[in-house]
Amino acid sequence: MVHLFRTSLGVMALAAAAFGAGGGAQAASGPFLAHQALYDLSLVKSRSNSVNSARGRILYNFTGSSCEGYTSEFRQVSELDSGEGKITLSDLRSNSWEDAAGKSYRFKIETRMNETDAGRVDGSAERDGDHINVKLKLPAPKSFTLDGKIVFPTEQIQHIIAAAKDGKSLLELSVYDGSDDGQKVYNTLTVIGQPIPADRTASPDASTSDEHMKSLKRWPVTVSYFDRDAQQKEGEQTPVYAMAFELYENGVSRQLVLDYNDFVISGAMGKFDAKDSKPCN
C-alpha cells in the first residue's frame, strides 16, 4: 500500500499547500485562506476486487503568511479491508514548511503500517539559481541536486490556479515533495475544467456553507502523477496515482477523489474551519 502514502502526500500538496502565494510572476493572486479541514474517506470502487471496503480520515491544518512562509500539518489514517479478515491500517503524518517565493522547502514525513516501525523522511531543499540542493537527514544522510525547473508543492498549486485563471486546460510540471525515500521526483499532468460559478452548490459540504467561500468560484481539477525515472526508461505509462478535486481560487479543495489504479477512494469534507491569518508587518 505504498501508493497510499504517495497519494496522501499529493493530497497534502494539492489540497493544502495552495496557500503559499506571493512570489513570482506565475503565483496566483488574491488572499489565501488559513484553515483546518477534515475529510472522510470511503471506497468508491475496486477495479481488481483487491479491496472490499475502505474508510479513514484526512486532517489538514494550514497556517502562515507570505512573509513568514507557510506551515502545513497533515495526517491520514486509512483502513483497507482486502477480504478474508485481512485488514491494512496505514497512518501517515507530515509536517512541511515552504517560503512564499518557492526558494526553500522543509519536510518531515512519518509512515506506519499495521503498527510496524515507522518509516521516516526528514530533509530540506534550497533553490540556488538553475538547480535545487537537497539535504536529507533521514532515512539516511544524503545530499544531491535537482533541476531548477522542478517545483515544490506550493509552487505547483500557484501554477495550477494561475493557469485556471488564464483559461488553460492543461499543465505539465515536475514536482518534488520529499515523499517515498526523499529522492523521488514526479512528472505531473494537470487537467483543468471550466470554472464553476460561486452560486452553483451541487452536493454541499462544510466548505460551501462557509462565509469565506460563498462568493468564490472553483475549478474541477485532475492531477496525474507519473514516476519520472520509469517514464524516462519506458516512455508512455499509466500514472502511479491520480486525484481529482474542486479547487477554489483561495486554495481550498473539496470533493477529493483518489485513484490508486486498483481502487478509488473519495474524500468528502466533513468539517471546515477558517482561521485568522496574522498580517505581514
Secondary structure, DSSP 8 states (H G I E B T S, - for coil): -HHHHHHHHHHIIIIIGGG---SSTTS--S----EEEEEEEEEEEESSS--SEEEEEEEEEEEEETTTEEEEEEEEEEEEE-STT-EEEEEEEEEEEE-TTSSEEEEEEEEEETT---EEEEEEEEEETTEEEEEEEESS-EEEEEETT-B-HHHHHHHHHHHHHTT--EEEEEE----TTTT--EEEEEEE---B-TT--SS--TTTTSTTTTT--EEEEEEEEEEHHHHHHHSS---SEEEEEEEETTS-EEEEEEE-SSEEEEEEEEEEEE-------
